Amino acid sequence: MMKILTVCGAGVGSSLMLKLYVQQVLDQEGIAGEVESTDIGSVSDMGVDIIITTTDLANTLRNTKAKVIALDNLTDKQLLRDKLLSAI
């Protein structure tokens, strides 16, 4: 099962919204995956396949083993869908 981590500065706003959007995409596409949200300070790439975050935070995550998806517009569901499906 794929593990996806959504990340924002505090772990309670943007990352939760992204978690819901990602889960919708996975459900619609019939893809099994576990989605969790967290803050930037708690990121661990052990067992994480994909990390989704803002463009501002993406550079701090470039050294992880996971694929990092950087988003400029967190409310653009189509962009998220396209980037996520491309990464899978």
Biopython code that builds the backbone (N, CA, C, O; Angstrom):
import numpy as np
from Bio.PDB.StructureBuilder import StructureBuilder

atoms = [
    (1, "MET", "N", (0.845, -1.179, 0.000)),
    (1, "MET", "CA", (0.000, 0.000, 0.000)),
    (1, "MET", "C", (0.891, 1.244, 0.000)),
    (1, "MET", "O", (1.863, 1.323, 0.752)),
    (2, "MET", "N", (0.557, 2.188, -0.832)),
    (2, "MET", "CA", (1.305, 3.418, -0.944)),
    (2, "MET", "C", (1.062, 4.307, 0.277)),
    (2, "MET", "O", (-0.057, 4.386, 0.783)),
    (3, "LYS", "N", (2.121, 4.976, 0.745)),
    (3, "LYS", "CA", (1.985, 5.894, 1.871)),
    (3, "LYS", "C", (2.308, 7.307, 1.395)),
    (3, "LYS", "O", (3.368, 7.566, 0.825)),
    (4, "ILE", "N", (1.354, 8.219, 1.650)),
    (4, "ILE", "CA", (1.485, 9.605, 1.213)),
    (4, "ILE", "C", (1.405, 10.505, 2.429)),
    (4, "ILE", "O", (0.555, 10.316, 3.300)),
    (5, "LEU", "N", (2.298, 11.490, 2.485)),
    (5, "LEU", "CA", (2.345, 12.433, 3.589)),
    (5, "LEU", "C", (2.076, 13.834, 3.052)),
    (5, "LEU", "O", (2.734, 14.274, 2.110)),
    (6, "THR", "N", (1.112, 14.537, 3.644)),
    (6, "THR", "CA", (0.866, 15.931, 3.284)),
    (6, "THR", "C", (1.455, 16.796, 4.387)),
    (6, "THR", "O", (1.286, 16.504, 5.571)),
    (7, "VAL", "N", (2.150, 17.870, 3.994)),
    (7, "VAL", "CA", (2.944, 18.642, 4.946)),
    (7, "VAL", "C", (2.678, 20.135, 4.797)),
    (7, "VAL", "O", (2.622, 20.668, 3.689)),
    (8, "CYS", "N", (2.515, 20.803, 5.954)),
    (8, "CYS", "CA", (2.472, 22.264, 5.983)),
    (8, "CYS", "C", (3.276, 22.737, 7.193)),
    (8, "CYS", "O", (3.855, 21.923, 7.912)),
    (9, "GLY", "N", (3.311, 24.026, 7.414)),
    (9, "GLY", "CA", (4.121, 24.579, 8.489)),
    (9, "GLY", "C", (3.730, 24.099, 9.870)),
    (9, "GLY", "O", (4.595, 23.734, 10.666)),
    (10, "ALA", "N", (2.442, 24.093, 10.169)),
    (10, "ALA", "CA", (1.968, 23.719, 11.503)),
    (10, "ALA", "C", (1.312, 22.344, 11.546)),
    (10, "ALA", "O", (1.145, 21.782, 12.628)),
    (11, "GLY", "N", (0.943, 21.800, 10.416)),
    (11, "GLY", "CA", (0.339, 20.474, 10.369)),
    (11, "GLY", "C", (-1.146, 20.431, 10.660)),
    (11, "GLY", "O", (-1.709, 19.353, 10.849)),
    (12, "VAL", "N", (-1.793, 21.595, 10.700)),
    (12, "VAL", "CA", (-3.219, 21.602, 11.041)),
    (12, "VAL", "C", (-4.109, 22.277, 10.002)),
    (12, "VAL", "O", (-5.330, 22.133, 10.069)),
    (13, "GLY", "N", (-3.555, 22.987, 9.073)),
    (13, "GLY", "CA", (-4.385, 23.705, 8.107)),
    (13, "GLY", "C", (-4.273, 23.128, 6.714)),
    (13, "GLY", "O", (-5.072, 22.287, 6.302)),
    (14, "SER", "N", (-3.274, 23.592, 6.005)),
    (14, "SER", "CA", (-3.094, 23.186, 4.612)),
    (14, "SER", "C", (-2.890, 21.691, 4.462)),
    (14, "SER", "O", (-3.405, 21.084, 3.522)),
    (15, "SER", "N", (-2.150, 21.096, 5.371)),
    (15, "SER", "CA", (-1.879, 19.659, 5.242)),
    (15, "SER", "C", (-3.142, 18.823, 5.422)),
    (15, "SER", "O", (-3.292, 17.785, 4.778)),
    (16, "LEU", "N", (-4.045, 19.262, 6.285)),
    (16, "LEU", "CA", (-5.312, 18.535, 6.451)),
    (16, "LEU", "C", (-6.191, 18.658, 5.214)),
    (16, "LEU", "O", (-6.837, 17.696, 4.798)),
    (17, "MET", "N", (-6.206, 19.862, 4.628)),
    (17, "MET", "CA", (-6.967, 20.077, 3.402)),
    (17, "MET", "C", (-6.396, 19.203, 2.276)),
    (17, "MET", "O", (-7.146, 18.557, 1.544)),
    (18, "LEU", "N", (-5.077, 19.191, 2.147)),
    (18, "LEU", "CA", (-4.440, 18.363, 1.126)),
    (18, "LEU", "C", (-4.716, 16.883, 1.355)),
    (18, "LEU", "O", (-4.922, 16.131, 0.402)),
    (19, "LYS", "N", (-4.721, 16.469, 2.609)),
    (19, "LYS", "CA", (-5.006, 15.070, 2.937)),
    (19, "LYS", "C", (-6.376, 14.665, 2.398)),
    (19, "LYS", "O", (-6.523, 13.597, 1.805)),
    (20, "LEU", "N", (-7.375, 15.518, 2.605)),
    (20, "LEU", "CA", (-8.724, 15.226, 2.113)),
    (20, "LEU", "C", (-8.753, 15.156, 0.593)),
    (20, "LEU", "O", (-9.370, 14.257, 0.021)),
    (21, "TYR", "N", (-8.084, 16.107, -0.067)),
    (21, "TYR", "CA", (-8.043, 16.120, -1.527)),
    (21, "TYR", "C", (-7.349, 14.868, -2.069)),
    (21, "TYR", "O", (-7.824, 14.251, -3.022)),
    (22, "VAL", "N", (-6.228, 14.502, -1.458)),
    (22, "VAL", "CA", (-5.481, 13.327, -1.912)),
    (22, "VAL", "C", (-6.320, 12.065, -1.741)),
    (22, "VAL", "O", (-6.355, 11.215, -2.631)),
    (23, "GLN", "N", (-6.988, 11.944, -0.616)),
    (23, "GLN", "CA", (-7.818, 10.765, -0.373)),
    (23, "GLN", "C", (-8.944, 10.674, -1.397)),
    (23, "GLN", "O", (-9.303, 9.579, -1.829)),
    (24, "GLN", "N", (-9.506, 11.825, -1.789)),
    (24, "GLN", "CA", (-10.543, 11.839, -2.821)),
    (24, "GLN", "C", (-10.004, 11.300, -4.143)),
    (24, "GLN", "O", (-10.658, 10.495, -4.806)),
    (25, "VAL", "N", (-8.815, 11.746, -4.518)),
    (25, "VAL", "CA", (-8.214, 11.286, -5.773)),
    (25, "VAL", "C", (-7.968, 9.781, -5.721)),
    (25, "VAL", "O", (-8.292, 9.063, -6.667)),
    (26, "LEU", "N", (-7.400, 9.310, -4.628)),
    (26, "LEU", "CA", (-7.129, 7.879, -4.500)),
    (26, "LEU", "C", (-8.416, 7.067, -4.581)),
    (26, "LEU", "O", (-8.470, 6.041, -5.260)),
    (27, "ASP", "N", (-9.451, 7.530, -3.885)),
    (27, "ASP", "CA", (-10.736, 6.831, -3.905)),
    (27, "ASP", "C", (-11.339, 6.807, -5.305)),
    (27, "ASP", "O", (-11.833, 5.772, -5.752)),
    (28, "GLN", "N", (-11.300, 7.949, -5.998)),
    (28, "GLN", "CA", (-11.870, 8.036, -7.335)),
    (28, "GLN", "C", (-11.130, 7.153, -8.332)),
    (28, "GLN", "O", (-11.733, 6.617, -9.262)),
    (29, "GLU", "N", (-9.828, 7.003, -8.137)),
    (29, "GLU", "CA", (-9.013, 6.215, -9.061)),
    (29, "GLU", "C", (-8.885, 4.753, -8.639)),
    (29, "GLU", "O", (-8.304, 3.944, -9.363)),
    (30, "GLY", "N", (-9.427, 4.414, -7.470)),
    (30, "GLY", "CA", (-9.343, 3.041, -6.988)),
    (30, "GLY", "C", (-7.940, 2.627, -6.573)),
    (30, "GLY", "O", (-7.563, 1.463, -6.705)),
    (31, "ILE", "N", (-7.176, 3.577, -6.074)),
    (31, "ILE", "CA", (-5.796, 3.323, -5.660)),
    (31, "ILE", "C", (-5.748, 3.177, -4.145)),
    (31, "ILE", "O", (-6.237, 4.038, -3.414)),
    (32, "ALA", "N", (-5.159, 2.090, -3.684)),
    (32, "ALA", "CA", (-5.023, 1.877, -2.240)),
    (32, "ALA", "C", (-3.866, 2.715, -1.719)),
    (32, "ALA", "O", (-2.759, 2.669, -2.255)),
    (33, "GLY", "N", (-4.133, 3.473, -0.676)),
    (33, "GLY", "CA", (-3.083, 4.298, -0.100)),
    (33, "GLY", "C", (-3.450, 4.798, 1.270)),
    (33, "GLY", "O", (-4.624, 4.951, 1.608)),
    (34, "GLU", "N", (-2.421, 5.051, 2.053)),
    (34, "GLU", "CA", (-2.587, 5.625, 3.381)),
    (34, "GLU", "C", (-2.109, 7.066, 3.306)),
    (34, "GLU", "O", (-0.995, 7.330, 2.853)),
    (35, "VAL", "N", (-2.946, 8.001, 3.749)),
    (35, "VAL", "CA", (-2.607, 9.415, 3.688)),
    (35, "VAL", "C", (-2.586, 9.976, 5.103)),
    (35, "VAL", "O", (-3.540, 9.814, 5.864)),
    (36, "GLU", "N", (-1.485, 10.638, 5.444)),
    (36, "GLU", "CA", (-1.351, 11.275, 6.745)),
    (36, "GLU", "C", (-0.918, 12.715, 6.542)),
    (36, "GLU", "O", (-0.288, 13.052, 5.539)),
    (37, "SER", "N", (-1.264, 13.565, 7.509)),
    (37, "SER", "CA", (-0.831, 14.960, 7.468)),
    (37, "SER", "C", (0.073, 15.233, 8.658)),
    (37, "SER", "O", (-0.073, 14.626, 9.719)),
    (38, "THR", "N", (1.012, 16.156, 8.468)),
    (38, "THR", "CA", (1.942, 16.493, 9.540)),
    (38, "THR", "C", (2.540, 17.873, 9.312)),
    (38, "THR", "O", (2.321, 18.497, 8.274)),
    (39, "ASP", "N", (3.299, 18.342, 10.303)),
    (39, "ASP", "CA", (4.001, 19.618, 10.171)),
    (39, "ASP", "C", (5.412, 19.359, 9.640)),
    (39, "ASP", "O", (5.903, 18.231, 9.670)),
    (40, "ILE", "N", (6.044, 20.406, 9.160)),
    (40, "ILE", "CA", (7.350, 20.284, 8.513)),
    (40, "ILE", "C", (8.416, 19.743, 9.465)),
    (40, "ILE", "O", (9.334, 19.049, 9.027)),
    (41, "GLY", "N", (8.311, 20.045, 10.748)),
    (41, "GLY", "CA", (9.300, 19.589, 11.714)),
    (41, "GLY", "C", (9.190, 18.121, 12.066)),
    (41, "GLY", "O", (10.122, 17.552, 12.634)),
    (42, "SER", "N", (8.079, 17.502, 11.742)),
    (42, "SER", "CA", (7.849, 16.098, 12.099)),
    (42, "SER", "C", (7.990, 15.142, 10.923)),
    (42, "SER", "O", (7.678, 13.958, 11.047)),
    (43, "VAL", "N", (8.452, 15.637, 9.797)),
    (43, "VAL", "CA", (8.534, 14.810, 8.594)),
    (43, "VAL", "C", (9.600, 13.733, 8.756)),
    (43, "VAL", "O", (10.740, 14.005, 9.133)),
    (44, "SER", "N", (9.198, 12.526, 8.465)),
    (44, "SER", "CA", (10.106, 11.387, 8.415)),
    (44, "SER", "C", (9.780, 10.636, 7.135)),
    (44, "SER", "O", (8.617, 10.326, 6.874)),
    (45, "ASP", "N", (10.795, 10.343, 6.339)),
    (45, "ASP", "CA", (10.516, 9.685, 5.060)),
    (45, "ASP", "C", (10.584, 8.167, 5.146)),
    (45, "ASP", "O", (10.504, 7.491, 4.121)),
    (46, "MET", "N", (10.729, 7.629, 6.330)),
    (46, "MET", "CA", (10.761, 6.173, 6.469)),
    (46, "MET", "C", (9.406, 5.586, 6.083)),
    (46, "MET", "O", (8.399, 5.795, 6.758)),
    (47, "GLY", "N", (9.414, 4.861, 4.999)),
    (47, "GLY", "CA", (8.187, 4.224, 4.560)),
    (47, "GLY", "C", (7.238, 5.122, 3.799)),
    (47, "GLY", "O", (6.161, 4.677, 3.403)),
    (48, "VAL", "N", (7.605, 6.373, 3.583)),
    (48, "VAL", "CA", (6.747, 7.307, 2.852)),
    (48, "VAL", "C", (7.140, 7.275, 1.380)),
    (48, "VAL", "O", (8.315, 7.408, 1.037)),
    (49, "ASP", "N", (6.150, 7.099, 0.520)),
    (49, "ASP", "CA", (6.410, 7.060, -0.917)),
    (49, "ASP", "C", (6.368, 8.439, -1.555)),
    (49, "ASP", "O", (7.189, 8.763, -2.413)),
    (50, "ILE", "N", (5.391, 9.260, -1.124)),
    (50, "ILE", "CA", (5.186, 10.583, -1.721)),
    (50, "ILE", "C", (4.926, 11.592, -0.610)),
    (50, "ILE", "O", (4.178, 11.321, 0.329)),
    (51, "ILE", "N", (5.557, 12.764, -0.728)),
    (51, "ILE", "CA", (5.291, 13.883, 0.174)),
    (51, "ILE", "C", (4.715, 15.007, -0.669)),
    (51, "ILE", "O", (5.274, 15.362, -1.707)),
    (52, "ILE", "N", (3.593, 15.569, -0.221)),
    (52, "ILE", "CA", (2.956, 16.680, -0.928)),
    (52, "ILE", "C", (2.978, 17.890, -0.011)),
    (52, "ILE", "O", (2.562, 17.807, 1.144)),
    (53, "THR", "N", (3.466, 19.021, -0.530)),
    (53, "THR", "CA", (3.600, 20.222, 0.281)),
    (53, "THR", "C", (3.564, 21.464, -0.602)),
    (53, "THR", "O", (3.360, 21.376, -1.813)),
    (54, "THR", "N", (3.764, 22.608, 0.017)),
    (54, "THR", "CA", (3.815, 23.869, -0.721)),
    (54, "THR", "C", (5.184, 24.025, -1.375)),
    (54, "THR", "O", (6.153, 23.384, -0.968)),
    (55, "THR", "N", (5.251, 24.866, -2.371)),
    (55, "THR", "CA", (6.516, 25.143, -3.041)),
    (55, "THR", "C", (7.531, 25.700, -2.053)),
    (55, "THR", "O", (8.716, 25.376, -2.132)),
    (56, "ASP", "N", (7.075, 26.536, -1.120)),
    (56, "ASP", "CA", (7.972, 27.140, -0.134)),
    (56, "ASP", "C", (8.669, 26.100, 0.733)),
    (56, "ASP", "O", (9.843, 26.259, 1.068)),
    (57, "LEU", "N", (7.959, 25.040, 1.100)),
    (57, "LEU", "CA", (8.521, 24.025, 1.991)),
    (57, "LEU", "C", (9.209, 22.887, 1.243)),
    (57, "LEU", "O", (9.956, 22.117, 1.847)),
    (58, "ALA", "N", (8.973, 22.775, -0.032)),
    (58, "ALA", "CA", (9.486, 21.636, -0.807)),
    (58, "ALA", "C", (11.007, 21.556, -0.796)),
    (58, "ALA", "O", (11.565, 20.460, -0.739)),
    (59, "ASN", "N", (11.679, 22.689, -0.848)),
    (59, "ASN", "CA", (13.143, 22.666, -0.894)),
    (59, "ASN", "C", (13.755, 22.036, 0.345)),
    (59, "ASN", "O", (14.823, 21.429, 0.262)),
    (60, "THR", "N", (13.101, 22.167, 1.491)),
    (60, "THR", "CA", (13.631, 21.574, 2.718)),
    (60, "THR", "C", (13.453, 20.060, 2.737)),
    (60, "THR", "O", (14.022, 19.379, 3.590)),
    (61, "LEU", "N", (12.671, 19.531, 1.807)),
    (61, "LEU", "CA", (12.388, 18.096, 1.769)),
    (61, "LEU", "C", (13.077, 17.380, 0.608)),
    (61, "LEU", "O", (12.848, 16.189, 0.401)),
    (62, "ARG", "N", (13.898, 18.072, -0.135)),
    (62, "ARG", "CA", (14.521, 17.494, -1.336)),
    (62, "ARG", "C", (15.461, 16.334, -1.030)),
    (62, "ARG", "O", (15.703, 15.501, -1.904)),
    (63, "ASN", "N", (15.992, 16.255, 0.176)),
    (63, "ASN", "CA", (16.932, 15.188, 0.514)),
    (63, "ASN", "C", (16.256, 13.924, 1.028)),
    (63, "ASN", "O", (16.934, 12.976, 1.425)),
    (64, "THR", "N", (14.946, 13.900, 1.024)),
    (64, "THR", "CA", (14.239, 12.700, 1.459)),
    (64, "THR", "C", (14.232, 11.671, 0.332)),
    (64, "THR", "O", (14.447, 12.009, -0.832)),
    (65, "LYS", "N", (13.987, 10.433, 0.684)),
    (65, "LYS", "CA", (13.918, 9.367, -0.315)),
    (65, "LYS", "C", (12.586, 9.380, -1.057)),
    (65, "LYS", "O", (12.475, 8.836, -2.156)),
    (66, "ALA", "N", (11.587, 9.996, -0.457)),
    (66, "ALA", "CA", (10.248, 10.043, -1.050)),
    (66, "ALA", "C", (10.212, 11.017, -2.226)),
    (66, "ALA", "O", (11.014, 11.948, -2.302)),
    (67, "LYS", "N", (9.271, 10.788, -3.139)),
    (67, "LYS", "CA", (9.013, 11.762, -4.197)),
    (67, "LYS", "C", (8.335, 12.961, -3.551)),
    (67, "LYS", "O", (7.428, 12.795, -2.736)),
    (68, "VAL", "N", (8.768, 14.166, -3.905)),
    (68, "VAL", "CA", (8.189, 15.380, -3.338)),
    (68, "VAL", "C", (7.387, 16.088, -4.421)),
    (68, "VAL", "O", (7.905, 16.398, -5.494)),
    (69, "ILE", "N", (6.119, 16.338, -4.125)),
    (69, "ILE", "CA", (5.246, 17.095, -5.017)),
    (69, "ILE", "C", (5.066, 18.475, -4.408)),
    (69, "ILE", "O", (4.566, 18.609, -3.292)),
    (70, "ALA", "N", (5.477, 19.503, -5.148)),
    (70, "ALA", "CA", (5.355, 20.882, -4.684)),
    (70, "ALA", "C", (4.188, 21.553, -5.396)),
    (70, "ALA", "O", (4.065, 21.478, -6.618)),
    (71, "LEU", "N", (3.338, 22.206, -4.621)),
    (71, "LEU", "CA", (2.162, 22.879, -5.176)),
    (71, "LEU", "C", (2.201, 24.370, -4.874)),
    (71, "LEU", "O", (2.432, 24.779, -3.736)),
    (72, "ASP", "N", (1.973, 25.181, -5.908)),
    (72, "ASP", "CA", (1.861, 26.630, -5.724)),
    (72, "ASP", "C", (0.472, 27.003, -5.242)),
    (72, "ASP", "O", (0.315, 27.901, -4.414)),
    (73, "ASN", "N", (-0.533, 26.314, -5.760)),
    (73, "ASN", "CA", (-1.923, 26.617, -5.446)),
    (73, "ASN", "C", (-2.562, 25.388, -4.809)),
    (73, "ASN", "O", (-2.869, 24.416, -5.498)),
    (74, "LEU", "N", (-2.758, 25.432, -3.510)),
    (74, "LEU", "CA", (-3.271, 24.271, -2.782)),
    (74, "LEU", "C", (-4.741, 23.989, -3.044)),
    (74, "LEU", "O", (-5.224, 22.903, -2.724)),
    (75, "THR", "N", (-5.453, 24.932, -3.611)),
    (75, "THR", "CA", (-6.876, 24.727, -3.874)),
    (75, "THR", "C", (-7.152, 24.235, -5.297)),
    (75, "THR", "O", (-8.301, 23.973, -5.651)),
    (76, "ASP", "N", (-6.114, 24.110, -6.103)),
    (76, "ASP", "CA", (-6.266, 23.629, -7.477)),
    (76, "ASP", "C", (-6.279, 22.097, -7.469)),
    (76, "ASP", "O", (-5.232, 21.454, -7.543)),
    (77, "LYS", "N", (-7.471, 21.536, -7.381)),
    (77, "LYS", "CA", (-7.612, 20.082, -7.274)),
    (77, "LYS", "C", (-7.137, 19.363, -8.536)),
    (77, "LYS", "O", (-6.601, 18.257, -8.452)),
    (78, "GLN", "N", (-7.326, 19.974, -9.691)),
    (78, "GLN", "CA", (-6.896, 19.332, -10.940)),
    (78, "GLN", "C", (-5.378, 19.240, -11.006)),
    (78, "GLN", "O", (-4.835, 18.222, -11.435)),
    (79, "LEU", "N", (-4.692, 20.292, -10.586)),
    (79, "LEU", "CA", (-3.231, 20.276, -10.558)),
    (79, "LEU", "C", (-2.729, 19.203, -9.597)),
    (79, "LEU", "O", (-1.798, 18.464, -9.914)),
    (80, "LEU", "N", (-3.344, 19.123, -8.433)),
    (80, "LEU", "CA", (-2.978, 18.096, -7.459)),
    (80, "LEU", "C", (-3.190, 16.706, -8.054)),
    (80, "LEU", "O", (-2.316, 15.844, -7.957)),
    (81, "ARG", "N", (-4.343, 16.494, -8.665)),
    (81, "ARG", "CA", (-4.655, 15.199, -9.286)),
    (81, "ARG", "C", (-3.601, 14.835, -10.332)),
    (81, "ARG", "O", (-3.078, 13.721, -10.336)),
    (82, "ASP", "N", (-3.295, 15.785, -11.217)),
    (82, "ASP", "CA", (-2.337, 15.532, -12.291)),
    (82, "ASP", "C", (-0.956, 15.174, -11.742)),
    (82, "ASP", "O", (-0.337, 14.206, -12.185)),
    (83, "LYS", "N", (-0.481, 15.961, -10.776)),
    (83, "LYS", "CA", (0.853, 15.718, -10.217)),
    (83, "LYS", "C", (0.893, 14.414, -9.418)),
    (83, "LYS", "O", (1.878, 13.679, -9.475)),
    (84, "LEU", "N", (-0.161, 14.134, -8.684)),
    (84, "LEU", "CA", (-0.201, 12.914, -7.886)),
    (84, "LEU", "C", (-0.217, 11.676, -8.776)),
    (84, "LEU", "O", (0.556, 10.743, -8.559)),
    (85, "LEU", "N", (-1.085, 11.665, -9.765)),
    (85, "LEU", "CA", (-1.170, 10.505, -10.658)),
    (85, "LEU", "C", (0.113, 10.322, -11.464)),
    (85, "LEU", "O", (0.494, 9.195, -11.781)),
    (86, "SER", "N", (0.773, 11.420, -11.791)),
    (86, "SER", "CA", (2.049, 11.340, -12.491)),
    (86, "SER", "C", (3.131, 10.727, -11.597)),
    (86, "SER", "O", (3.990, 9.985, -12.072)),
    (87, "ALA", "N", (3.082, 11.040, -10.312)),
    (87, "ALA", "CA", (4.083, 10.527, -9.362)),
    (87, "ALA", "C", (3.859, 9.066, -9.019)),
    (87, "ALA", "O", (4.791, 8.348, -8.655)),
    (88, "ILE", "N", (2.612, 8.637, -9.140)),
    (88, "ILE", "CA", (2.290, 7.246, -8.810)),
    (88, "ILE", "C", (2.749, 6.361, -9.947)),
    (88, "ILE", "O", (2.579, 5.143, -9.888)),
]
sb = StructureBuilder()
sb.init_structure("model")
sb.init_model(0)
sb.init_chain("A")
sb.init_seg("    ")
for serial, (resi, resn, name, xyz) in enumerate(atoms, 1):
    if name == "N":
        sb.init_residue(resn, " ", resi, " ")
    sb.init_atom(name, np.array(xyz, "f"), 0.0, 1.0, " ", f" {name:<3s}", serial, name[0])
structure = sb.get_structure()
